[in-house]
Amino acid sequence: MAVGTAEAPDLVTVPTRQGLEAVDIIRRAASLAGGVGPVLHDGSGDTLGFLVPPGTADAWDMPGSACTQTNGRGMRFDDVSPAAGDTGWLLPPEAVGPVTDPDVLRAALGEAARLIEAADNCR
């Protein structure tokens, strides 16, 4: 599925720190299903959003994150730019593969949370 097609992807949002760790984890594990897809960042720097296949929101239950149906929201994802609503691409669609596999993302977010907790406990 290409981003910007008729069926809009869902969006998993997570705190930026956990999201950046998850991006690194997925990229390091190149054998994971398709790697990381497009990732949005908000203008405030508080969250990252991973595009996932449509329907993911129906069964998403990962603590500390949210998954919402985008239903297009009146915009095409390939039109999003840093000037569009203070949201821009961390990983734009043209630079990465299609949407992120939700199982791969779930595993990476879990690992990221554990790494962050371990790092915070070492202080």
Secondary structure as UniProt FT lines:
FT   TURN            3..4
FT   STRAND          10..15
FT   HELIX           16..28
FT   TURN            30..31
FT   TURN            33..34
FT   STRAND          39..42
FT   TURN            43..44
FT   STRAND          47..52
FT   TURN            54..55
FT   HELIX           56..58
FT   TURN            63..64
FT   STRAND          66..69
FT   TURN            71..74
FT   HELIX           77..79
FT   TURN            82..83
FT   TURN            85..86
FT   STRAND          87..91
FT   HELIX           93..95
FT   HELIX           102..121
//
